[in-house]
């Protein structure tokens, strides 16, 4: 389909803009930026490549955020050269048609940014029609009339859904599909193929190559909008399932990592403070042991539900691991964060749980820190919030503690427990003897203990909140397999407090991989040299401390 009509519209818009601005005393720099920004996208779409290149260069000169106003002599030197690039000497029916290929329509609305639709099709009448229909449904639409431009917009504009024609002027739509399908799958971008050739062969090729749907031209407009609504809803469900903890409904660890990195980058750009809170349910292991894991799950769910009722829509609650949660509070300093958490803590303290006619309540402790240094990073913020959290644990639990430099001095004394769980008494004796008087640092107190079986270890009162543990765990024991002990440790205790080394005579890659997947931090194959084990323990201790 020829594009002369749309090229005339571009020319008409340029001349009308120059005419209108010439009658004004000044023109805002923001308007000039937006003019070149829109012109760049539209002219490139319909093949006015010289105008696209010219506009791209001019766009860089002006600022979208500037409040400056320019005189005619200041802006005309940038706009008037455009007239030499216009393809038509004369215009007819001036003002009778509206520009329909303005790519930027609706793009600046942040609510719509996830609903972008990219249409790659060389039929101008078709894409104009689709654009008009979808934008009435609040879908921002951009258009590419060839494969080259479609690929460029796919990578730069980051659409949420793609309508892709099989027949394009420079290469086939199937070739485009092959180039983008892997990235589209990674980013959960549905691809809908469209074609006037609705042959079974085309449909099979499209589906086997990764397209989600295939529409035949012409199609009913209500079918198109219903399909796109459906695919965006599916996309939202996909993305939600990836970042939501299935049990509690809080965000998961993956989303936490992404969100806090974004907050740090935002702080570096704008110096806008935010706070991080680490929250941990008190005596949660006792809840599981006394009332069962199903009741423990109910407590976790109630904790998240209560939190979500008492935090703000912009706050980000994530399940960090087990019964520990992380809360990111944008635009909030540590004092404001502590006030919010204290209010939530008082509400949760009165929540009652019922199990076998017995009512009980659960409390939590929390540690608060705020970002204040330009070189702050995720590990530092978590470490600070953790120090505050475990200071609260050590001083009685059920409280909120704000991180401070004074807190560092108070918490310098640290307990490190080295535990060997092995049914071989000789191995236990060797390890206990080696680490009994170990002193990795002046402020660290080391305690070494031993257990002859997995059951004896798990049933003992070995764990004290706030202390650190390096556990040497035999992989094969008669009563309870070491892998099962490992699994229970990772399920029931804070991951950052425990470093676990598997001692195994199973020199089997599959067993080692399984241990690492469950959560082992390292492994040593028996028989081992004591010096090798010591070096590994020292390395893990340095990592923990």
N, C-alpha and C positions, 0 to 999 in steps of 0.2 A: 504494500500500500504506500503511495507517495505521501510525502509530508509537506508539500508546498504550502498547504493551508496553515499549518502550524508554524512554519518558518515566517509566514506573513504576520501571524499573530505575535511572534517574538519581536519582529521589526516594529510592529505597531506599538507594542508595549514600551520598547526603548524610546521611540520618538515621543510618545505621550508623556513618559516620565521626564524627559528633558524639557518638554514644553511646560509641564506643571511646575517643575522646580525652578525654571527660569523666571516664573512669576512670583517667586518667594524671595524674601530678603536673605534668608539663611536656610540651610538644610541640615538636619541632624546627622551626625556621623553614623549613628545606628541605622538610619534609613538607607544610607549609601552602602553600608556593609550588607544589609539584608538584600538590597537590590542586586548586587554582584553575586551574593551567595545563591539566590534563587535563579538568577540568569545562568550561572555556571551549570547548575543541575539540569535546567530545562533545555538549554541550547545543546548540551551534550546528548540529551535523550533523543533529540530529533535530527542530529547530525550536523549541527553548526559548530564544527570543531574549533574553528578559529575564534569564534566568540566564546566558546567554553574555555579555551586556553587563556584568552585575554581576561575574562572574568575571574578566572582562578588566580591570576597574578594580582589583579586589583583587589580582590577579597583580602589578600594578605596585608594590604596597606592599611585597611580600616579596622576598627575595633567594634565588636558587637556591644561591648559594655561602656563605651565612651559616652559622655554627656556633652561632648563638644558639638558646636554648630558651625558649619562652613559657609563662607561667602560663595557667590557664583563663580568668581575667578578661581577659587580654590578647588571646587568640585568639577567645574567644566573641563578642566584639562584632563580629567580622568574619564569622563563620560563622552565627550564629543568625538574622540577617536573611534568610538564604536560605530559611528555613522558610516565610516569608510569600509566597515566589514559587513554591512547589511547587504543581503542578496538581491533585494528588489529596489528599483529606482522609484516606483510609485506604488501607492496603496489604494485599493478600492474598498468601499464599504467600511470605512474607518469607524471603529467603535461598535460594529454590529455583532462581533463575536467575542466571546470571553476566552481567556487563556485556560486550557483544560489540562495542560501537562506540567503544571507547577509542582515539582517533586516535593517541595517543602511543606505543603499543606498539612497541618496537624502534627508536624514532627516535633514542635517545641512543647507540646503538652506532655509533661512527665507521666501522667496517668496512662497515656497511650503508647509509651515507648516500647512496651512488650508486645503490642498488637500490630506491629509493622508488617505490611504485606508487600512483597516484591513481585511485580509482574514482568516476566521476560517473554516478550511477544512482539513480532514486527508488524502486526495488524493494528494500525493507529486507531481506527474506529473501535475495535474491540477493547483495546487497553483504556481508551478514553471512557468508554461505557463502564467497564469494570471499576475504574478509578472513581467515577462519579457515584456508582452504587455503593461501593464499600466505604467511601468517606462519609456518606450519609449515615452509615452504621458505626461511625467513629473509629474506623480502621485507617490509620495513615498509610497511604499507598505511594510507592515510587515505581517508575517505569523504566525498562530497558528495551530498546528496539532491536538489540542484537546480543549475541552471546558474550562478546568482549565486555560490553558495558554491564551486562548482567552479572558476570563474574566479579567485576570491580565493585559493584554495589553490594554484592553478597558479602564480600570481605570487609568493606568499609562501612556500610550502612547498618549491617547486622540485623537483618529482618527476622521476624518471628515465624513467618510462613511464606512459602514461595509458590506462585503459579507459573508453570514453565511450559511453553509451547514446544512441540516436537520439531516443528519446522522453523528454522531461523536463517537469516541471510548469510551469516559467516560460518556457522557450523551447526550441527544438529543439536536439538534439545537433549537427546540421549547422551551425547558427548558431554554436554554441560552437566547433566545429572551425574555422570561417572566422576566428574572432577569435584563435585561439591558434596556428594552423598555421605562420605565418611564424617566430614566436619559437621554436616547437618544433623547426623545421628548423634554425635557427641553433644551437640548443643540443643537437641530435641526440637529441631526445626522441621515441621511437616512439609513435604514437597508434593504438590498436586500437579500432575501432568494434564495439559489440555491439548486437544487436537481435533481438526476436522476429519481426520482419518481414525475412526474408532475401531480399527480391525483388531481381531483377537491377538494377532501377532504383536501389534503395538502395545496392547494392554499387558500381555505376558512379559514383554521386554521391560516395560516400565516398572511393573511390580517386582520382577526379579532383580532389577537394578537398584531398587530401594525406594521407589516412589510410594507414597502412602495411598494416593487416590488417582483416578483417571477420569477426567470429564470430557465429554464430547461436545464440540461446537455444532450448532448453537445450543445453549442450555438455559434452563429457567433460572431467573435471577433469584428467586426464593430458595431454590436448591443450592445455588452457590453460597448465599449468605448463611443458610442453615449448616452447610458443610464446614464453612470456615469457622462459624461459632463453635461447632462441635470439636473441631481440631484444636482450636485455642483452649477450650475447656480441658481436653485431653492433655494438652501440653502443660497446662497449669497443674493438673493432677500428677503428671510425671515429675515435674520439678519439685512439687511439694513432697512427694514420697521420698525423694533423694535427700532432702534436708530436714525431715521431721523424724524424731524418735518415735518409733511405732508404739511403744508401751505408754509413754507419758503424754505425747502430743507436744512436748517442747521441741525446739530445734536440736539438731544433733551436733556432734563434735565437728563434723565437716563444715557445717554452716558457721559454727563458732570461729573456726580458723579463718574462713573467708571474711566474716564480718569484722573481726578485730583487726585484721590486716587493713581493711578498708577504713576503719576508724583511725588507725595510726597514720595512714596516708593523708586522710582528711586533716588531721591535726598538723601534719607537716606543712600542708598548703595554707591552712586558715588559722592555725594556732587555737582552734576551738577545743576546749578540754572535754574529756569524757572519763568515766570511771568504770572500773572492772570490779565485780564482786564475785568471790568464790563462796558458795554456800554448801554446807554439808550437814545431813541429817544426823542428829546425835543418837548414839547407841542403836544404829539401824540394824546391825548384826543381831542384836538382842531381839528386835522385832521379828526378824526372819526366823530365829531359833525358837522363839516362844510361840509365835502365832502362825508361822508358816510363810512360805514365799508368796502365796497368793495374797495374803494380807499385806505383805511387804510391798507388793505391786500396787495394792489399793492405796497405801500410804504415799507412795511416789506420785501416783496420779492425783491424789488430793493436794499434795504439795504444789504440783504444777498448776492445777486448776485455781488454787488459792492465790498463787503468785500472779497468774495472768489477770486475776480480778483486781489486784492491788498495784500493778505496775502500769506504766503508760504505753500507748500503742507503739511508740518509737523505740521502747526498750526491747532488748533481745535476750530471751531466756533460753539457755541451751543445757541439755544434759551432757555433762562433761565426762561422766563415767560412774557406774554404780549408783550410789546415793549422793554423788557430788554434782553440783550444778554451777554454771557460770552465767552471770548476768552482765550484759554490756549496757551502760546507761549513757547515751549520747548527750552532749551539752549539759553535763552534770558534774560538779566537782565532788570531792570525797565527802564533804560535810553534808551536802544535799543528798548524796547517795545513802549515807548512813541513816539519815532521817527517814528516807523512803523505806529502807530495809527494816528499820526498827518498827515502823508502822505495820509492815507485812508480817514481821515476826510475832508481834502481839496478836494479830488476827489468827495466825496459824496455831499459836500455842493453845487456843481454846477449842480447836477442832477435835472432836471426839470420834474414836474408832471403836467398833464393836466386834468382838470375837468370842464366840461361845459364852455369851452372857457376861463377858468381862469387857468393861470399857477402859480404854487407855488413850493417852495423848503422846504426841511426839514433838520434840523441839528441834531447832537447828542452830548452828553457829555459822557466822559469816565473817569474811575478811574483805576490806575495801581498800582499793588504791586508785589514784587518779594519774593520768598521764601528765607529765610536766617537763620532760626533757625531749629535745628534738631527736636525740639518738635512741629513744626508748624503742624497745622491740617486744614481741609477743612473750618470749620466755621471761624477760625481766618483769613485765607486768604480772604474769601468772605467779612468778616467784614471790613478788611483793604481797599480792593478795593472799597467797598460800601462807606466808609467814604471819600475816595478820589473823588469818583463819585459825591456824594451829596455836597461836598465842591465846585466842579465845577458848580453844579446846582445852588447853593446859590449865587455864584459870577458871574452869568450872562449866564451860559450854553454855548454850542457850544465850548467846550474846553476839553483838556486832563489834568488831575491832577495826579501827582505821590504821592503815600502815603509816609508820613514821620512822625517822632515823633512830629515835630512842628505842623503838621496838627492835631494831636490828641488834643493838647492844644487849638488850634483855634476852634475846633468843639466840645469842651466839653459842651458848652451851647446848650441844646437840647430842642426843642419844642415838647410837648406831648399833643395831643388833645383828650379829651374824649367827644364822641358824642352819644347822646341818640336819637333814632328814634322810636317814639311810639305814637299812637293816643290817649293814655290815659294821660291827662294833669297832673294827680296826680303822676303817675310814673315818668314823666319827671321832675316834681318839686322836688321830693324826690332825684332823682339821681343828678340833677344839684346842689342842695343844698349840697349834701354829697361831691361832687368832686370839688366844686368851689375853695376852698382854699387848695386843696390837694397838698402836697409837698413830692413826693417819694424820691427825692435826691436834694442836694443843687444846682446842675448844670442843673436841669430840670425845665422848665417852663410849667405849666399845664394850659390848657384852656378848659373849659367845655361849650358845646353848645347843643341845642336841636332842633328837627324837629318833626312836628306833622304828617308827612306822608312821604312815600317813595319817591313820586314824588317831593315833596318840597325839600327833601334832595338832590336827584340826580341832580335837576335842579339848585341848588345853587352853589356858588363858594366856596365850603367847603375845597377843596384840595389844598395844597401848597407842591410842590416837596421838598423833603429833610426832611419834618416833619413826626413825627410818629402819628399814630391814633389807639385808641381803640374805636371801634364802638359797641354800645349796640343796637341791632336791633330786633324790635318786629316781631315775626313770622307771625302775622295775622293783616293786616291793610286793611281798606276798599278800598283804591284806587290802591295800588300796593302791592301784597303779599310780605312778608319779604324774602321769599326764592328767589323771582325774583330780589329783590334789592341785595341780597347776590350774586346771579349769576352775575349781572352786575358789582359789585365791583371787583369780582375775575377776570372778563374778561378784565377790563379797567384800573386797577390800580396795581402798584407793590405789590406783595404779602407780601414781607418782611416789607413794611411800614404800613400795616394794620393788626390789630388783631381784629377779629369779634366775638362777643358773641351774640348768639341768645337768646332772651327772648321769651318764648313760653308758652302758656296755653295748648298746644297740648301735653299732657302727653302720647305721642304715640311713640313707639320705631321706627316705620317706618319713621315718620317725623323727628325724631332726627337723624337717620342714614342718611337720605337724606340731611339734613343740613350739616352734617359733610363731606359727600361725595362732596358736592358743594364747600366746603372750609371754613366752620365755624371752629373757633379754640376752642370754648367752647359753652356750652348752659346752661341756667338757667330756670327752670320750674316755672311758676307763679302759685300761689303766692310764693314769696321767702322772706327770711329774709335779711334785708339790710346788716347785717354783713357778710352773706355768699357771697353776691354779691361783697362787698368790698374786701374780701379775694381773690376772683377769679380775680378781676381786678388787685390787687397788684401782684398776681402771674404772670399774663400775662405781666404786666409792667416790672417786673424783667426779664422775658424771653426776652422781646423786647430790654431792655436798657442795 
